[in-house]
Amino acid sequence: MSACSARRLAATVLAAGAIVSAAALPAMAQDGDRDRHQRRSGVEISAVQADSPGPESRSNRSLNREWIEITNTHRRAVNLDGWTLRDEDGNRYRFDNIRLAGRATVRIHTGIGRDTRTDLYQDRRHYMWDNHSDTATLRDDHRNVVDTESWRRGGHHHH
């Protein structure tokens, strides 16, 4: 086992310990399956802006400056219908009939707005992502974990 795999396994075990849900345990055993699925789908969490710049006023402008980007690294388009993006607290955004073109990126904003090819809006009135510590989990329409991105004060940890 490489040092990176060992660190990733340790981080997974620690993250699973923090989650009370028993549903997280089978996902841990399927880490290799998830990696294969991500390579097959080519979809990944490519960037996170969890801490909205400026004062957190809960204004729609501030809410929309909190976002996560999803990128399709393959040439073929992927239908994200039924896929979900979830935080550690169980808040969930469900993709509805969204096609992500090949080599394209879409930014999912927390606040209210009109969806376009490049920007989607969760239409929330409260911040979703914790500035200091959270994990974004992207699942496909079969509830398979496609990618996760965790952050703690002082940096990101990509799975």
GIHULIN-V823530 format. One record per backbone hydrogen bond with DSSP energy under -1.0 kcal/mol. NH is the residue of the N-H (numbers start at 1). CO is the residue of the C=O. E is the energy in kcal/mol with one decimal. If there is no record, write none. Layout:
[[NH:CO:E] [NH:CO:E]]
This chain:
[[6:2:-2.6] [7:3:-2.5] [8:4:-2.7] [9:5:-2.9] [10:6:-2.6] [11:7:-2.7] [12:8:-2.6] [13:9:-2.7] [14:10:-2.6] [15:11:-2.7] [16:12:-2.8] [17:13:-2.0] [18:14:-1.4] [24:21:-1.2] [25:22:-1.3] [28:24:-1.2] [29:25:-1.2] [31:28:-1.2] [34:30:-2.6] [35:31:-2.2] [36:32:-2.2] [37:33:-2.7] [38:34:-2.8] [39:35:-2.1] [40:36:-2.2] [41:37:-3.1] [42:38:-3.2] [44:71:-2.3] [46:69:-2.2] [47:69:-1.1] [49:67:-3.2] [57:55:-1.6] [63:59:-2.8] [64:60:-2.3] [65:62:-1.0] [66:63:-1.3] [67:49:-1.6] [68:108:-1.5] [69:47:-3.1] [70:106:-2.6] [71:44:-2.9] [72:104:-2.8] [73:42:-3.8] [78:100:-2.4] [80:98:-3.5] [82:95:-2.5] [83:80:-2.7] [84:139:-2.1] [85:93:-2.4] [86:137:-2.0] [87:91:-2.0] [90:87:-1.5] [93:85:-2.9] [95:83:-2.8] [100:78:-3.2] [103:74:-2.0] [104:101:-1.5] [106:70:-2.6] [107:118:-2.6] [108:68:-3.4] [109:120:-3.3] [110:66:-1.8] [116:119:-3.3] [120:107:-3.1] [122:109:-2.2] [123:111:-2.7] [124:110:-2.3] [134:151:-1.8] [136:149:-3.2] [137:86:-2.4] [138:147:-3.1] [139:84:-2.6] [140:144:-2.2] [143:140:-2.0] [146:138:-3.2] [147:138:-1.4] [149:136:-2.2] [150:157:-2.6] [151:134:-2.5] [152:155:-2.4] [155:152:-1.5] [157:150:-3.6] [159:148:-1.7]]
